[in-house]
Amino acid sequence: MTEQQIELLQNQQQGGPVECLGMTFESDEARREYFLEILREKLKDPEFRQIEGFPIGEDEDILALSDPPYYTACPNPFLEQFIECYGKPYDPETDDYHREPFAADVSEGKGDALYNAHSYHTKVPHKAIMRYILHYTDPGDIVLDGFAGSGMTGVAAQMCGSPDQKFKTLIESERKTDGLPPASWGARRVFLNDLSPAATFISANYNLPFDLSTFEKEAQNILSILRQEYGWMYQTTHPKSKSKAEINYTVWSEVFSCPECGSDIVFVKEALDRKTKKTRKEFPCPSCGSRHTKNDLQRLFETLIDPATSQPWKRIKLHPVLINYKVGKKQFEKEPDDQDFQVLEKIEQLSLPPKIPTDQFPIKAMYHGSRLEPKGFTRVNHLFLPRSLQALGFLWERAWSIKDHRIRKMALYFVEQAIWGMSLLARYAPTHYSQVNQYLSGVYYVGSQIAECSPWYIL
């Protein structure tokens, strides 16, 4: 975090004056309202909205996401002011900038907690990026990342001003070994840009300061209420003690039809070898014993009532086959029992939460849309089972109800991160459950083994 951000955060907490782009405001809320009004007027300019890549959205939606001038969910009209305030004019007579090419090998793992705070499909560890920023720039310089993705360049630029001592020592050792001069530690300022509103939202929340203690208090309050009102949905009975246990995730399987006898074949039950944790290429039909591969089977469909339209909805048939749950600190697995099925049936009778989007997918415009439509997934809500819809609807509504703008955005940021792991796009690996893998594999494909995770397991 830069000195400016630390000062901003302290003033936010104290409700005192804040400085922004050379101007002083009586509070951070006053700063935000001032720049929001400017952005509101700018959105009325037809020429501004004609900028290539301008997001499709209503003015109020763009304003609700934005925190100007630091972050706008559209082309940022305050960049020129930013340069005027913090940039250094180029003077060919006095500028002596020179760097030798950075040719050292860079290897950095993906286990850092900051890196794993939010998934993204083209993410680079910030500690790897730091090496380039330290080499090519000086403290206070402005760095541009025109394809920012999840904003790790911004994280790297800020971490140059506040690295942990162990990593700082490593960098200095690497540079000495490679014959490079000592690094110039200190934060850099960054422009982060991306065409994706989702990417800019992730970037902003990775980089803008917030009050951690206030956020933790709000988050714990939301989770506490979630447990009180929806905890029953994520409870199962431990067979040995008959006590209640908390579900981590439930594995659902696609159901197929045997071409020989027409009986149902629950894919995971028959194809998964529980001992080796691998899926058999060939497996028997439980009814007639004939052996098949997955390609031999016929996909089965079931007709449900779409909660978004109240009309019949034809979708691939899914069946719960395995529950992973915990008792104390120990994890167990079991097949769903009658009580589990009763809970699922009770959940199915609930109304769709009002905050759940029900938009239709633009199938014809989607590169892999043809993989979704034949399976019956044509709306956003189709990609979530009823239990997940209830939990996510509650979380989203509660996050939006937080009064403090910055804390509200951070709450939405963490709920949004949970969406992938709670959707039907989250595929189950017999040896483990990895949310990152599900995110990478998932945007266009629904596999035969699905992991429906609890919100506590994700968050």
Secondary structure as UniProt FT lines:
FT   HELIX           3..14
FT   STRAND          18..20
FT   TURN            21..22
FT   STRAND          23..25
FT   HELIX           28..42
FT   TURN            43..44
FT   HELIX           46..49
FT   TURN            52..53
FT   HELIX           59..65
FT   TURN            68..70
FT   TURN            77..78
FT   HELIX           79..86
FT   TURN            92..94
FT   TURN            113..114
FT   HELIX           115..117
FT   TURN            121..122
FT   HELIX           126..136
FT   TURN            139..140
FT   STRAND          142..145
FT   TURN            146..147
FT   TURN            149..151
FT   HELIX           152..159
FT   HELIX           165..177
FT   TURN            178..179
FT   STRAND          189..192
FT   HELIX           197..207
FT   HELIX           212..230
FT   HELIX           231..234
FT   STRAND          235..237
FT   TURN            239..241
FT   STRAND          244..257
FT   TURN            259..261
FT   STRAND          264..266
FT   HELIX           267..271
FT   STRAND          272..273
FT   TURN            274..277
FT   STRAND          278..279
FT   STRAND          283..284
FT   TURN            286..288
FT   STRAND          291..292
FT   HELIX           294..296
FT   STRAND          298..299
FT   STRAND          301..305
FT   TURN            307..309
FT   STRAND          312..316
FT   STRAND          318..327
FT   TURN            328..329
FT   STRAND          330..334
FT   HELIX           338..348
FT   TURN            354..355
FT   HELIX           363..365
FT   TURN            367..368
FT   HELIX           369..371
FT   HELIX           373..375
FT   HELIX           380..383
FT   HELIX           386..400
FT   HELIX           405..421
FT   TURN            424..425
FT   TURN            430..431
FT   HELIX           435..442
FT   TURN            443..444
FT   STRAND          449..453
FT   HELIX           455..458
//
